[in-house]
Amino acid sequence: MPGNTVVRMAITRLENVGIVVEDLAAATSFFVELGLVVDGESSVEGDWVDRVVGLEGVRTDIAVLRTSDGRPALELMHFNAPSVRGGDRNAPPNTLGIRRISFAVDDLDATVSGLLDRGTDLLGEVVNYQDVYKLCCVRGPEGIIVMLFEAIG
């Protein structure tokens, strides 16, 4: 349309991905066992949080985890108030919304073996993708789908 100016926005980096969980300690433990490092833990509440997220009376506990290279964070959140809304912990990978988070690992077979030993479910199978990656998906705590991959090519 004549006269319209296109405003180009620029994302400069991915800061974090937030996941709401019921059992913060168990979810944190799962990701620490995968190799993430706890960067900080805190409680967050107050009018400023309410205004940012559009809820009233927010009180949440959070754990911020990072990969060893300090890259974008995974922020796990437990809402003490308002109460959490239920979701489908067994939602398949093709369900609308954020469905998974993905991590590179050094040894996929050892990682998967350790996860299976602790009762984590493999969604499908470990696959060799064109001799470039070995990859798979597991269902972590609270139904979180985690894709793991190892570069092999």
N, C-alpha and C positions, 0 to 999 in steps of 0.2 A: 504494500500500500504506500502511495506517495506520502512523504512527510513523516513516516515512522522511522524512528531511530532504533537500531538494534543495539542493545546493551549486552556486551559480552561479559559474562561472569567468569572468574577464574578461581578454581579450587587450587590451593597451594599444597595441601597434603591431607592425608587421611589421619585424623587425630585419634579416634577410638571407635570401637564398636561396642554398644551396650547391650547386655542380655539380662533380663529380669529372671531371677531364680528364687525358689523358696528356701533352699538349703545352701546358704552362701558358703559355709565351711566345706561342704562336700564338693560343690562346683569348683571352688578355689583349689582344693586338693587335687581334683582330676586334672586341671590344667597345669598345676605345678608338676605333677607326675609326668606330664607330656613334655615338660622342659621350660614352661613359662616361669618368669620370676615375678614375685609380688613386688610391685613398685610402691604401693601404698594402700592403706586401709583407712576408712573414715566413715563418719556418719554425716549425713547432709540433711538439713531441714531449714525452714524459714520462708519468709515471704518471697524472697528472690527466687527460690527453687519453685515455689508454687507458680509464680509468674512465668518462669521459663518453660515449665512443662505443661502448664494449663490445668493443674489439679490443685485441690485445696488440702492443706494440712499434711503436706508431704514430709515423711520421715523415712529416710532410707539409709541402709548400711551399704557401703560399696567396697569392693576390692579391685584395684587396678593392677593388671598383669601385663608384662611385656615380654617379647622374645629377647634372647640374650644380646641381640644387636641394638636393643632400645627402640625399635621401630614402633609403629602404631600400637596402641594399647587395646586390650580387651577389658572392658569395664563390666564387672558382675555386680548386679544391684539386687538387694533384697528390700522390698517395700514393707516397712512396719505399718505405715499408713500413707494413703488409704490402702485398704486391703487389695491384694492382687486379683486380677480377673483371670479366670481359668482359660486354659488353652489346651490344645490337643498335643500331648507329649509324644504321640505316635504318628503325628502328621507325616505323610510321605514327602519325599523331596520335591514333588511337583505342586505342593500347596502354596498358594499366594503368600507373599511376605518374605522376610529374610529367612532362609531355610538352612543355611550352613555357614560355617567358617572354615577356612582352609589353612593348613600349616605344612611347611616343608620339614621333613625329618631326615636324619642321616641314615637310619637303618629302619626301613618300613617293616620288614619282617619281625625284627626284635620289638619294635614299638607295638605292632598289632598283637604279637604273642603276649606281651605284658598286659595289654588292655583286655584281651580275652581271658587271661588268668584272673583278672580282678572283676570279671563279670560283665564287661562292656560288650554290647552286641555289634557285630559286623553287619552292615545293612545289605551288602551284596557280596562281592568277593574282591580279592586283590587282583588288579588287572595291570598287565603290561601294555602301555599305550605307545605303540610304534617304536619301541626300544628307546624312548625318550624319558618316560616316567613310569614308575610303578605307583599305583594309587588305589585308594579305597575310601569308603565312608564308614564311620562308626556312629552309633547313637550314644552320646555322652550323657551326663547327668541332666535331668529335667527335660530329656528329649532333644537336646541340642545335637544337631548333626554336624560332625566334624569330618572334613575331608583331610586325609593325610597323603602326602606324596613324597617320593624320593626321586631325585634326578638320577637317571641311569645312563643317559646318552651324552 
